[in-house]
Amino acid sequence: SGQLAIPGDRVDKEQLRAPSHWDIAFIRRFMFLFGPISSLFDFATFALMLFAFHAVPGEFRAGWFIESIATQTLIIFAIRTRRVPFLRSRPSVGLIGASLGVVALGIFVPLSPLAGVLGFDPLPVPFFLALLGMIVVYMFLVEFAKAWFFSRAA
């Protein structure tokens, strides 16, 4: 998956100044904030597919699969740094390439010969446009939550 490229990623200079240690309480607080944000967007995807696109089960499975792959992969860019990703902290080319490859593969699988085996049906083009908008909103919300989280953790 895209996370396999993390060991080759660039690290912000301030993170290299001193050794870090695992802080389980910090990780728990982080999970309790960002986990529900992810779940919120899963539910938003469900609502979009059921009420806007009236998705049949195969479309629903394909849509949730693509949304899950995309958000779980792209979130790495937000949580890999305390800075704003791409603007103030550049990820490595390998991480970008691996992540985009995983998202592309996630989009391709429901269109591939594997789709029938996995119970996926093709999705309408407007779904992908709506999903793109939702992913952009998700990433911005995560950035705002991250800024709030680290302002309280400092």
Buried (B, 14 or more C-beta within 10 A) or exposed (E): BBBEBBEEBBEBEEEEEEEEEEEEEEEEBBEEBBEEBBEEBEEBBBEBBEEEBEBEEBBBBBBBBBBBBBBBBBBBBBEBBBBEBEEEBBBBEBBBEBBEBBBEBBBEBBEEEEBEEEEBBEBEEEBEEBBEEBBEEBBEBBBEBBEEBEEEEE
